[in-house]
Amino acid sequence: MGDGEKVTDQIDFLTENARTVLERRYLKKDASGKVCESPEHMFRRVAAHIAKAEKNYDKNADIQKIEDQFYRLMAEFRFLPNSPTLMNAGRSLGQLAACFVLPVDDSIDGIFEAVKNAAIIHKSGGGTGFSFSRLRPEKSKVGSTGGVASGPVSFMKIFNTATEQIKQGGTRRGANMAVLRVDHPDIMTFIRCKSNKSELNNFNISVGVTDQFMDAVSQKGDYDLIDPSSGKMAGRLSAEAVYDELVKQAWETGDPGIIFLDEINRFNTLPDIGEMEATNPCGEQPLLPMEACNLGSINLTRFITQKESKSELDYEKLKETIHLAVRFLDNTIDMSRYPIDEIDKTVKANRKIGLGIMGFADLLYMLEIPYDSDEALELAGNIMAFVQKESHKASSDLAKERGSFPNFDRSIFKDNKDPRRNATTTTIAPTGTLSIIAGCSSGIEPAFALSYVRTVMDNDRLIEVNPVFKRFAIEKGFYSDALMEEIAENGTVKENLNVPSDLRSVFVTAHDIKPEYHIKMQAAFQKYTDNAVSKTVNLPHDASPADVRFIYDQAFETKCKGVTIYRDGSKDNQVLSVSKKEEIPVEDEFLLAGQKRPQILEGFTESIKTGMGSLYITVSEFKGRPFELFATVGKSGKSTQAKTEAIGRLISLALRSGIGVDEIIAQISGIRGEHAVFQDRGLIYSIPDAIAKVLEKRYLPKGNGNGKKQYKNSLKSDLCPECGQPITFEEGCKTCHSCGYTRCG
């Protein structure tokens, strides 16, 4: 752009999906909740705010020129910063960072200081990670009181409850990561802490694994447990048994993941400052205690050029974007209003940024390279090596202008002749909603689907098709709405004979890819990333625990810094598509009774506290099975009582029609209302959730169901709790590609 060239506030084409996400989650709203800014105004607001930092270093800086460069960077979808920056830059909240790690010290004051700080951060739009490894184990003595400690997991529940009550910046609930070292005496309790899927739903959990532990696993030996309060050995466990339990729980529920603490700290650029003990909620950003990081992602699909009728990556244009994006992120550090003074001080002393990429799967489609190929792995390494090299160069150039980061002399760079503005420059972060806005695939994940059905107003069905696949389909002459709907139903083109065979191998989706290629791809990017990589290894429902163990082993051997797996159908509150529903044995007389209700039925009444008042639930039984349900709310308004009565009638109809109580529980459990309350059964989210808990206690022993569902190996089967559309588990988090809902930011 020449100095005299005028920049117009016009952005590239936005999809309907992108506009929906922007309006729901990013654009300013007035007091009545009505959107009062356009996407163009949002990008201009952000660009203007971030450009102001230039005056800190050059009083004669051409702020308008920098602002225009930042605007075009975003409006052309070459780069987008993390969500808090888009939401809050130039607005009163002013908090622009996504990732925080807070210390949890072994004292009541320290624990509740961390709860308070987490609440402040969640309110400002950030996510938090914690290591609970410093807390003394359950049943150990507390010297000041003569009592006994309740252990890390009990305090995690307090953090979870606090998170539930805070809505992030008015846009989404907070997210947390809990880490516990594998040598903590409470490690087995921690590994199992999410086996009850109704608990700790605002936490991802990861076991902090050490090289010593992995060596003990390989030798089938024991290893020492260390009491953090004394530093002394507190027992020994079989490494193999602990590893097996870790694998089993991950297979059953998706939690816990693993972070490799020694590998993380081998790349700690500030070892003299401290040890990294935890990561942010999706695991890609290891941080020191009281540290935050500003992230952003480059959209690789914007750097394709045609050369001799062949698509290639334009590295010169990519270089220019990397240098401008590093400048943007460094400015963001200065322009962010951090919610805690100590975090502000730490961030500005270390100046960590995390530049990553998105659109990698779409780039491979454009280049006609299969994701699960050695050619794709080579390209991944080449791209990230280039981003790493140029981001380091950009950081050095900035240091010559502005000075090195204050803790430079305490970093691993102190003997390097080149200065450095930032202690780290690269991270592969989740881009769930950002990639929707940019119109590309998420991060480095394979596409979750090539085509899916979205229900819009008046129950109209809208076919959403991957734009790269659609272009190929039209050019090759095989596009049709019927075919796209068929692909949406099956979730893959792997065996679809209407698609040319050469394209079937190129247009693979997450479940078409073998686990080893998921890990190989993560490792290829990790090799050239300062921080870590957000990536999920998706497994079909019929994958075995041995498959999970293979993934964990491979992640360790290929020097990943952590790993997350997701076996289809293993998370809670899923409404899954059913391949062939197993018949539930139901006595003919039960169904006949449903047609003509017996005059006398026995049952029970139970009271449970909800946010709308005390709920009284009466269940009548026929031959030991629930037959009908009545529910009333004490001292409630007419509207609440009417809705409660309607729920009871519909549940009764379902029961009398032979639908299993486990299926009813699965449908209504975890439904969230506006007034959650905490009581002896944990959080009660709503009246439907309270009914589910009463039914679960009575009819599902140990609350774990009877396993009568069978599932497709499909990514499209989990449904979004906000819009009801297909949702996927990627980048360590659930993300809806229809409305932008995400559990993790």
Residue pairs with C-beta under 8 A, 6 or more apart in sequence:
1 7
1 68
1 69
1 72
3 65
7 68
7 71
7 72
9 40
9 41
9 43
9 44
9 71
9 75
10 40
10 75
11 39
11 40
11 43
11 75
11 76
11 77
12 75
12 76
12 77
13 439
14 22
14 39
14 437
14 439
15 436
15 439
17 436
17 464
17 737
17 738
18 436
18 437
18 438
18 439
19 39
20 738
20 739
20 740
21 433
21 436
21 437
21 739
21 740
22 39
22 42
22 437
23 35
24 739
24 740
25 83
25 87
25 171
25 172
25 433
25 740
26 42
26 83
26 86
26 87
26 437
27 35
27 36
27 37
27 38
27 39
27 41
27 42
28 35
28 36
28 37
28 41
28 42
28 45
28 91
29 35
29 36
30 36
37 45
40 75
42 86
43 71
43 74
43 75
44 67
44 71
45 89
45 90
45 91
46 70
46 74
46 81
46 85
46 86
46 89
46 90
47 67
47 68
47 70
47 71
47 73
47 74
48 67
48 90
49 89
49 90
49 335
50 70
50 85
50 89
50 328
50 331
50 332
50 335
51 63
51 64
51 66
51 67
51 70
51 331
52 63
52 335
53 330
53 331
53 332
53 334
53 335
54 61
54 63
54 66
54 331
55 61
55 63
56 334
57 401
57 402
58 401
69 324
70 324
70 328
73 79
73 321
73 324
73 325
73 328
74 80
74 81
76 302
77 299
77 302
77 437
77 438
77 439
77 440
78 298
78 299
78 302
78 303
78 321
79 296
79 297
79 298
79 299
79 321
79 324
79 325
79 328
80 86
80 296
80 297
80 299
80 431
80 434
80 437
80 438
81 96
81 294
81 295
81 296
81 328
81 329
81 332
82 96
82 97
82 98
82 99
82 294
82 295
82 296
82 429
82 434
82 745
83 98
83 125
83 433
83 434
83 745
84 95
84 96
84 97
84 98
84 124
84 125
84 126
84 169
85 96
85 294
85 296
85 332
85 336
87 93
87 125
87 169
87 171
88 94
88 95
88 96
88 124
88 125
88 169
89 96
89 332
89 335
93 124
93 125
93 169
93 337
94 335
94 336
94 337
95 124
95 125
95 126
95 169
95 336
95 337
95 338
95 339
96 294
96 332
96 335
96 336
96 337
97 126
97 292
97 293
97 294
97 332
97 336
97 338
97 347
98 125
98 126
98 127
98 280
98 293
98 294
98 295
98 429
98 745
99 126
99 127
99 129
99 280
99 285
99 287
99 292
99 293
99 295
99 354
100 121
100 126
100 127
100 128
100 129
100 280
100 287
100 291
100 292
100 343
101 128
101 129
101 130
101 131
101 277
101 278
101 279
101 280
101 286
101 287
101 288
101 289
101 290
101 291
101 292
102 114
102 117
102 118
102 121
102 128
102 129
102 130
102 289
102 290
103 110
103 114
103 130
103 131
103 134
103 289
103 290
104 110
104 111
104 114
104 130
104 131
104 132
104 134
104 135
104 155
105 111
105 113
105 114
105 134
106 134
106 135
106 136
106 228
106 229
111 135
111 155
111 158
114 130
114 159
115 158
115 159
115 162
117 340
118 128
118 130
118 159
118 162
118 163
118 174
118 176
119 162
119 163
119 166
120 339
120 340
121 127
121 128
121 174
121 339
121 340
122 128
122 163
122 166
122 168
122 173
122 174
123 166
123 167
123 168
123 169
123 339
124 168
124 169
124 339
125 168
125 169
125 171
125 745
126 168
126 174
126 292
126 339
126 745
127 174
127 175
127 176
127 177
127 280
127 281
127 282
127 744
127 745
128 174
128 175
128 176
128 177
128 280
128 281
129 176
129 177
129 178
129 179
129 278
129 279
129 280
129 281
129 285
129 287
130 159
130 176
130 177
130 178
130 179
130 278
131 179
131 180
131 181
131 208
131 277
131 278
132 152
132 153
132 155
132 156
132 178
132 179
132 180
132 190
133 152
133 179
133 180
133 181
133 184
133 208
133 228
133 277
134 228
135 149
135 151
135 152
135 155
135 228
136 142
136 149
136 151
136 227
136 228
136 229
137 149
137 151
137 152
137 184
137 185
137 186
137 227
137 228
137 234
138 148
138 149
138 150
138 151
138 153
138 154
138 185
138 186
138 189
139 148
139 149
139 151
140 148
140 149
140 185
140 227
140 229
141 147
141 148
141 149
142 148
142 149
151 186
151 189
152 180
152 184
152 186
152 190
153 186
153 189
153 190
153 193
156 178
156 193
156 200
156 203
157 199
157 200
159 176
159 178
159 202
159 203
160 176
160 199
160 200
160 201
160 202
160 203
161 678
161 683
163 173
163 174
163 175
163 176
163 202
164 173
164 202
164 676
164 683
165 676
166 173
166 174
167 173
168 174
168 745
172 741
172 742
172 745
173 202
173 743
174 202
175 202
175 204
175 281
175 282
175 733
175 743
175 744
175 745
176 202
176 203
176 204
176 281
177 203
177 204
177 205
177 206
177 278
177 279
177 280
177 281
177 282
177 283
178 190
178 200
178 203
178 204
178 205
178 206
179 205
179 206
179 207
179 208
179 259
179 277
179 278
179 279
180 186
180 187
180 190
180 205
180 207
180 208
181 187
181 207
181 208
181 210
181 261
182 207
182 208
182 209
182 210
182 213
182 242
183 210
183 213
183 223
183 224
183 225
183 226
184 190
184 225
184 226
184 228
185 225
185 226
185 227
185 234
185 235
187 207
187 225
187 237
187 242
188 237
188 242
188 245
190 205
190 207
190 256
191 207
191 242
191 245
191 246
191 249
191 256
192 245
192 249
193 199
193 200
193 205
194 200
194 203
194 205
194 249
194 253
194 255
194 256
195 249
195 252
195 253
196 703
196 704
197 253
197 571
197 572
197 573
198 572
198 669
198 670
198 682
198 683
198 693
198 703
199 682
201 572
201 670
204 255
204 257
204 281
204 282
204 283
204 564
204 732
204 733
204 744
205 255
205 256
205 257
206 256
206 257
206 258
206 259
206 279
206 283
206 562
207 246
207 256
207 257
207 258
207 259
208 259
208 261
208 277
208 278
209 258
209 259
209 260
209 261
209 556
210 261
210 262
211 260
211 262
211 263
212 223
213 223
213 239
213 242
214 556
216 222
216 223
216 239
217 239
217 240
217 243
219 239
220 238
220 239
220 240
221 238
221 239
222 236
222 237
222 238
222 239
223 236
223 237
223 239
224 233
224 235
224 236
225 233
225 234
225 235
225 236
225 237
226 232
226 233
226 234
227 233
227 234
243 549
243 552
244 545
244 549
246 256
246 258
246 552
247 545
247 548
247 549
247 552
248 545
249 255
249 256
250 256
250 257
250 548
250 552
250 565
251 543
251 544
251 545
251 547
251 548
251 565
251 567
251 570
252 570
253 570
253 571
253 572
254 564
254 565
254 566
254 567
254 570
254 571
254 729
257 283
257 562
257 563
257 564
257 565
257 732
258 552
258 555
258 562
258 563
259 279
259 283
259 286
259 561
259 562
260 555
260 556
260 560
260 561
260 562
261 276
261 277
263 559
263 560
263 561
264 276
264 279
264 286
264 532
264 561
264 562
265 271
265 275
265 276
267 530
267 561
268 275
268 276
268 286
268 412
269 411
269 412
269 413
269 423
269 424
269 530
270 288
270 350
270 407
270 410
270 411
270 412
270 423
271 412
272 410
272 411
273 288
273 350
273 407
273 410
274 288
274 289
275 288
276 286
276 287
276 288
277 289
278 286
278 287
278 289
279 285
279 286
279 287
279 532
279 562
280 287
280 293
281 732
281 733
281 744
281 745
282 429
282 430
282 534
282 731
282 732
282 733
282 744
282 745
283 532
283 534
283 562
283 564
283 732
284 354
284 427
284 428
284 429
284 430
284 531
284 532
284 533
284 534
284 731
284 732
285 293
285 295
285 354
285 427
285 429
285 531
285 532
286 531
286 532
286 561
287 293
287 352
288 346
288 350
290 340
290 342
290 343
290 346
291 343
291 346
291 347
291 350
291 352
292 338
292 343
292 346
292 347
293 347
293 352
293 353
293 354
293 424
293 427
293 531
294 329
294 332
294 333
294 336
294 352
294 353
294 354
295 329
295 353
295 354
295 355
295 356
295 427
295 429
296 325
296 328
296 329
296 353
296 354
296 355
296 356
297 355
297 356
297 357
297 358
297 429
297 431
297 434
297 443
298 318
298 321
298 322
298 325
298 355
298 356
298 357
298 358
298 387
299 357
299 358
299 359
299 435
299 438
299 440
300 313
300 318
300 357
300 358
300 359
300 360
300 362
300 363
300 383
300 440
301 359
301 362
301 363
301 366
301 439
301 440
302 359
303 313
303 314
303 315
303 317
303 318
303 321
304 311
304 312
304 313
304 314
304 363
304 366
304 367
305 311
305 312
305 313
305 314
305 317
306 312
311 366
311 367
311 368
312 367
313 363
313 367
313 383
315 386
318 386
318 387
318 390
319 386
319 390
322 355
322 387
322 390
322 391
322 394
323 390
323 393
323 394
323 397
325 355
326 353
326 355
326 391
326 394
326 395
326 398
326 422
326 425
327 394
327 398
329 353
329 354
329 355
330 351
330 353
330 395
330 398
330 402
330 421
330 422
332 353
333 347
333 348
333 351
333 353
334 348
336 347
338 344
338 347
348 406
349 405
349 406
349 407
350 405
350 406
350 407
350 423
351 405
351 406
351 421
351 422
351 423
352 422
352 423
352 424
352 531
353 422
353 424
353 425
354 424
354 425
354 426
354 427
354 429
354 530
354 531
355 387
355 391
355 425
355 426
355 427
356 387
356 426
356 427
356 428
356 429
356 431
356 443
356 529
357 383
357 384
357 387
357 428
357 443
357 444
358 431
358 434
358 435
358 438
358 440
358 441
358 442
358 443
359 435
359 438
359 440
359 441
360 380
360 383
360 441
360 443
360 444
360 445
361 371
361 441
361 442
361 444
361 445
361 446
361 447
362 440
362 441
362 447
362 466
362 467
362 468
364 370
364 371
364 376
364 379
364 506
365 447
365 466
365 468
365 469
365 472
365 506
365 507
366 468
367 379
368 502
368 506
369 375
369 376
369 379
369 506
370 376
370 505
370 506
370 508
371 446
371 508
371 513
371 517
371 521
372 508
372 512
372 513
372 514
372 517
376 521
377 520
377 521
377 524
380 444
380 521
380 524
380 525
381 524
381 525
381 527
381 528
384 426
384 428
384 524
384 525
384 527
384 528
384 529
385 527
385 528
387 426
387 528
388 425
388 426
388 528
388 529
388 530
391 425
391 426
392 420
392 425
394 425
395 420
395 421
395 422
395 425
396 418
396 419
396 420
396 421
398 421
398 422
399 405
399 418
399 419
399 420
399 421
400 419
402 421
403 419
403 421
404 413
404 419
404 420
404 421
405 411
405 420
405 421
405 422
405 423
407 423
408 414
408 419
408 420
411 420
411 423
413 420
424 530
424 531
425 530
426 528
426 529
426 530
426 531
427 529
427 530
427 531
427 532
427 533
428 443
428 444
428 525
428 529
428 532
428 533
428 534
428 535
429 443
429 534
429 731
430 442
430 443
430 534
430 730
430 731
430 732
430 733
430 735
430 742
430 744
430 745
431 438
431 442
431 443
431 731
432 442
432 730
432 731
432 733
432 735
432 737
432 740
432 742
433 735
433 740
433 742
435 441
435 442
435 443
436 737
436 740
439 467
441 447
441 466
442 448
442 730
442 731
442 735
443 534
443 535
443 730
443 731
444 521
444 522
444 525
444 533
444 535
445 510
445 535
445 536
445 730
445 731
446 508
446 509
446 510
446 512
446 513
447 466
447 507
447 508
447 509
447 510
448 509
448 510
448 715
448 716
448 728
448 730
448 737
449 466
449 488
449 491
449 509
449 715
449 716
449 726
449 728
450 465
450 466
450 469
450 487
450 492
450 493
450 507
450 509
451 463
451 464
451 465
451 466
451 469
451 484
451 485
451 487
451 488
452 463
452 464
452 488
452 491
452 716
452 725
452 726
452 737
453 461
453 462
453 463
453 464
453 485
453 488
453 726
454 461
454 462
454 463
454 464
454 725
454 738
455 461
455 462
455 724
455 725
456 462
463 481
463 484
463 485
463 488
464 488
464 737
464 738
465 473
465 484
466 507
469 507
470 479
470 484
472 503
472 507
473 479
473 483
473 484
473 499
476 500
476 503
478 498
478 499
478 500
483 496
483 498
483 499
486 496
486 498
487 493
487 496
488 716
490 496
490 714
491 509
491 511
491 712
491 714
491 715
491 716
492 508
492 509
492 511
492 512
493 499
493 503
493 504
493 507
494 504
494 508
494 512
495 504
496 504
499 507
509 715
510 538
510 715
510 728
510 730
511 538
511 540
511 568
511 713
511 714
511 715
513 538
515 537
515 539
515 543
515 547
515 550
515 551
515 554
516 550
516 554
518 535
518 536
518 537
518 538
518 551
519 537
519 551
519 554
519 555
519 558
519 560
519 563
520 558
521 535
522 533
522 535
522 537
522 555
522 558
522 560
522 563
523 555
523 558
523 559
523 560
525 533
525 535
526 532
526 533
526 558
526 559
526 560
526 561
527 559
531 561
532 560
532 561
532 562
533 560
533 561
534 731
534 732
535 563
535 564
535 731
535 732
536 564
536 565
536 566
536 729
536 730
536 731
536 732
537 551
537 563
537 564
537 565
537 566
538 565
538 566
538 568
538 715
538 729
538 730
539 547
539 548
539 565
539 566
539 567
539 568
540 567
540 568
540 713
541 567
541 568
541 569
541 570
541 711
541 712
541 713
542 713
543 567
548 565
548 567
551 563
551 565
552 563
555 562
555 563
564 732
566 729
568 711
568 712
568 713
568 714
568 715
568 717
569 576
569 709
569 711
569 717
571 718
571 729
571 734
572 669
572 670
573 666
573 669
573 670
573 721
574 666
574 717
574 718
574 719
575 666
575 667
575 717
575 718
575 719
576 709
576 711
576 712
576 717
576 718
577 711
577 712
577 714
577 716
577 717
578 709
578 710
578 711
578 712
579 710
579 711
579 712
580 710
581 709
581 710
582 708
582 709
582 710
584 658
584 660
584 708
586 658
587 623
589 623
590 622
590 623
590 625
590 627
590 658
591 656
591 657
591 658
593 622
593 627
593 656
594 627
594 656
594 657
594 658
597 628
598 622
601 620
601 621
601 622
601 627
601 628
602 620
602 621
603 618
603 619
603 620
603 621
603 627
604 618
604 619
604 698
605 616
605 617
605 618
605 619
606 616
606 617
606 694
607 614
607 615
607 616
607 617
608 614
608 615
608 617
608 679
608 681
608 684
608 690
608 693
608 694
609 615
609 677
609 679
609 684
609 690
610 633
610 675
610 677
610 684
610 686
610 687
610 690
611 673
611 674
611 675
611 676
611 677
611 684
611 686
612 633
612 636
612 640
612 673
612 675
612 687
613 633
613 634
613 635
613 636
613 640
614 633
614 634
614 635
615 631
615 632
615 633
615 634
615 644
615 687
615 690
615 691
616 631
616 632
616 633
616 634
617 629
617 630
617 631
617 690
617 691
617 694
618 629
618 630
618 631
619 626
619 627
619 628
619 629
619 630
619 694
619 695
619 698
620 626
620 627
620 628
620 629
620 630
621 627
625 655
625 661
626 655
626 661
626 695
626 698
626 699
627 652
627 655
627 656
628 651
628 652
628 655
628 656
629 648
629 651
629 652
629 655
629 691
629 695
630 645
630 648
630 652
631 644
631 645
631 647
631 648
631 687
631 691
632 641
632 644
632 645
633 640
633 641
633 644
633 687
636 644
640 687
643 687
644 687
647 668
647 687
647 688
647 691
648 691
651 664
651 668
651 691
654 664
655 661
655 664
660 708
661 695
661 699
661 700
662 699
662 700
662 705
662 706
662 708
663 709
664 692
664 695
665 692
665 695
665 696
665 699
665 700
665 705
666 705
666 709
668 688
668 689
668 691
668 692
669 688
669 689
669 692
669 693
669 696
670 685
670 689
670 692
670 721
671 685
671 686
671 688
671 689
671 692
672 685
672 686
672 689
672 721
673 685
673 686
673 687
673 689
676 683
676 684
676 685
676 686
677 683
677 684
678 684
681 693
681 697
684 690
684 693
696 703
697 703
700 706
711 717
715 726
715 728
715 729
716 726
716 728
717 726
718 726
718 727
718 728
718 729
718 734
719 725
719 726
719 727
720 726
720 727
720 736
720 738
720 739
720 741
721 741
722 736
722 739
722 741
723 736
723 738
723 739
723 741
725 736
725 737
725 738
725 739
726 736
726 737
726 738
727 734
727 735
727 736
727 737
727 741
728 734
728 735
728 737
729 735
732 744
733 742
733 743
733 744
733 745
734 741
734 742
734 743
734 744
735 741
735 742
736 742
